[in-house]
């Protein structure tokens, strides 16, 4: 069930929350017990920003390797 959620499939809300909390905590090196008090909207916004930054980094690396 967790694997389905990680791959973008539908899962029950408690599993989706666990995946969100794990991802947020891991990426930003935050203790999950502290992160659980972070509003969901802020977590999702920060994860979206992080994703875009990682895309830009990947594009820059790709450009540099083509030279």
C-alpha positions in Angstrom: 0.0 0.0 0.0 2.8 2.4 0.8 4.6 1.6 -2.4 1.4 2.5 -4.3 1.3 5.9 -2.6 5.0 6.6 -3.2 4.4 5.9 -6.9 1.5 8.4 -7.0 -1.5 6.0 -6.6 -4.4 6.4 -4.3 -4.0 5.4 -0.7 -6.0 6.0 2.5 -5.4 9.5 4.1 -3.3 8.1 7.1 -0.8 6.5 4.7 -0.7 9.6 2.5 0.1 11.7 5.6 2.8 9.3 6.7 4.4 9.6 3.2 4.1 13.4 3.3 5.6 13.6 6.7 8.4 11.2 5.9 9.3 13.1 2.7 9.2 16.5 4.3 11.3 15.4 7.3 13.8 13.6 5.2 14.3 16.4 2.6 14.6 19.2 5.2 16.4 17.1 7.9 13.6 17.8 10.4 12.7 15.5 13.3 9.4 13.9 12.3 8.0 14.5 15.8 8.7 18.2 15.4 7.5 18.3 11.7 4.1 16.8 12.6 3.1 20.2 14.0 3.8 21.9 10.6 0.6 22.8 8.7 0.0 20.5 5.8 -0.2 23.4 3.4 3.2 24.6 4.3 4.7 21.1 3.9 3.2 20.7 0.5 4.3 24.1 -0.6 7.9 23.5 0.6 8.0 20.1 -1.2 6.8 21.8 -4.4 9.5 24.4 -4.1 12.1 21.8 -3.4 10.9 19.8 -6.4 11.3 22.8 -8.7 14.8 23.6 -7.4 15.8 20.0 -8.0 14.5 20.2 -11.6 16.6 23.3 -12.2 19.7 21.6 -10.7 19.2 18.6 -13.0 18.8 20.9 -16.0 22.0 22.7 -15.1 23.9 19.4 -14.7 22.6 18.2 -18.0 23.7 21.4 -19.7 27.2 21.1 -18.1 27.6 17.5 -19.2 26.7 18.3 -22.8 29.6 20.8 -23.1 
